[in-house]
Amino acid sequence: MNPALGYLGWIVIGALAGWIGSKLMGTDGRQGALANVVIGIIGAFVGGFVTQRVFGDNLGNNGLIASFGVALLGSCIVIFLWKVVSRART
């Protein structure tokens, strides 16, 4: 993510990405606002890691929209993995 955004920017982008990711993945009803923020922030890290490995560069360094896209992608990955792990436990 862009360092100029600071921590507040990470939280806002993480919250939006986590919320939209949970809507896309069908888990919004089971999560609260705090879980959306946490998933979005973790998703930003996961998305940055994935895009760096796939494209050789972190696409999140290319502006606010790209940062949001990377965080959204990562949020969906985190939610998907959580669904897989929680199904395996039951």
KEZAPA-722869 format. One record per residue (C-alpha): residue number from 1; residue in one letter; chain; x, y negated, z. Coordinates in nm, 3 decimals, always signed. Each point is the difference from the previous one (the first is absolute). Example, Ala and Ser with C-alpha at 12.3 -4.5 7.8 and 13.67 -1.06 7.14 Angstrom:
2
   n res chain      c1      c2      c3
   1   A     A  +1.230  +0.450  +0.780
   2   S     A  +0.137  -0.344  -0.066
END
This chain:
90
   n res chain      c1      c2      c3
   1   M     A  +0.000  +0.000  +0.000
   2   N     A  +0.099  -0.358  -0.042
   3   P     A  +0.196  -0.113  +0.309
   4   A     A  -0.157  -0.346  -0.021
   5   L     A  -0.336  +0.148  +0.096
   6   G     A  +0.121  +0.083  +0.348
   7   Y     A  -0.171  +0.222  +0.247
   8   L     A  -0.338  -0.166  -0.034
   9   G     A  +0.006  +0.063  -0.373
  10   W     A  +0.085  +0.366  +0.059
  11   I     A  -0.296  +0.032  +0.235
  12   V     A  -0.245  -0.175  -0.235
  13   I     A  +0.115  +0.191  -0.309
  14   G     A  +0.011  +0.322  +0.204
  15   A     A  -0.352  -0.057  +0.130
  16   L     A  -0.138  -0.065  -0.347
  17   A     A  +0.189  +0.289  -0.158
  18   G     A  -0.100  +0.236  +0.281
  19   W     A  -0.364  -0.104  -0.019
  20   I     A  -0.024  +0.027  -0.379
  21   G     A  +0.200  +0.325  +0.008
  22   S     A  -0.241  +0.146  +0.255
  23   K     A  -0.293  -0.108  -0.219
  24   L     A  +0.158  +0.166  -0.304
  25   M     A  +0.081  +0.318  +0.191
  26   G     A  -0.341  +0.019  +0.174
  27   T     A  +0.126  -0.029  +0.358
  28   D     A  -0.116  -0.349  +0.092
  29   G     A  -0.286  +0.125  +0.219
  30   R     A  +0.238  +0.203  +0.217
  31   Q     A  +0.263  -0.270  +0.046
  32   G     A  -0.008  -0.325  +0.188
  33   A     A  +0.160  -0.331  -0.087
  34   L     A  +0.318  +0.078  +0.197
  35   A     A  +0.045  +0.330  -0.183
  36   N     A  -0.038  -0.181  -0.333
  37   V     A  +0.274  -0.246  +0.096
  38   V     A  +0.233  +0.276  +0.120
  39   I     A  -0.063  +0.214  -0.309
  40   G     A  +0.053  -0.302  -0.223
  41   I     A  +0.333  -0.091  +0.161
  42   I     A  +0.122  +0.361  -0.007
  43   G     A  -0.131  +0.019  -0.355
  44   A     A  +0.208  -0.301  -0.098
  45   F     A  +0.313  +0.181  +0.113
  46   V     A  -0.104  +0.324  -0.171
  47   G     A  -0.095  -0.184  -0.319
  48   G     A  +0.331  -0.185  -0.001
  49   F     A  +0.189  +0.325  +0.046
  50   V     A  -0.195  +0.174  -0.279
  51   T     A  +0.031  -0.284  -0.250
  52   Q     A  +0.370  -0.034  +0.072
  53   R     A  +0.052  +0.372  -0.066
  54   V     A  -0.219  +0.011  -0.311
  55   F     A  +0.089  -0.332  -0.165
  56   G     A  +0.345  -0.063  +0.147
  57   D     A  -0.124  -0.330  +0.143
  58   N     A  -0.254  -0.089  +0.265
  59   L     A  -0.285  -0.154  -0.196
  60   G     A  -0.114  -0.173  +0.318
  61   N     A  +0.286  -0.246  -0.040
  62   N     A  -0.171  -0.151  -0.305
  63   G     A  -0.256  -0.222  +0.175
  64   L     A  -0.313  +0.008  +0.207
  65   I     A  -0.219  +0.195  -0.243
  66   A     A  +0.269  +0.264  -0.051
  67   S     A  +0.052  +0.024  +0.376
  68   F     A  -0.370  +0.057  +0.048
  69   G     A  -0.005  +0.264  -0.275
  70   V     A  +0.292  +0.185  +0.155
  71   A     A  -0.162  -0.015  +0.345
  72   L     A  -0.330  +0.124  -0.144
  73   L     A  +0.171  +0.289  -0.177
  74   G     A  +0.185  +0.091  +0.319
  75   S     A  -0.318  -0.026  +0.207
  76   C     A  -0.178  +0.243  -0.230
  77   I     A  +0.296  +0.239  +0.024
  78   V     A  +0.000  -0.021  +0.382
  79   I     A  -0.377  +0.058  +0.019
  80   F     A  +0.025  +0.294  -0.242
  81   L     A  +0.279  +0.158  +0.206
  82   W     A  -0.196  -0.057  +0.320
  83   K     A  -0.303  +0.174  -0.153
  84   V     A  +0.216  +0.297  -0.103
  85   V     A  +0.159  +0.031  +0.344
  86   S     A  -0.329  -0.038  +0.188
  87   R     A  -0.167  +0.266  -0.217
  88   A     A  +0.289  +0.238  +0.061
  89   R     A  -0.044  -0.035  +0.377
  90   T     A  -0.369  +0.086  -0.002
END
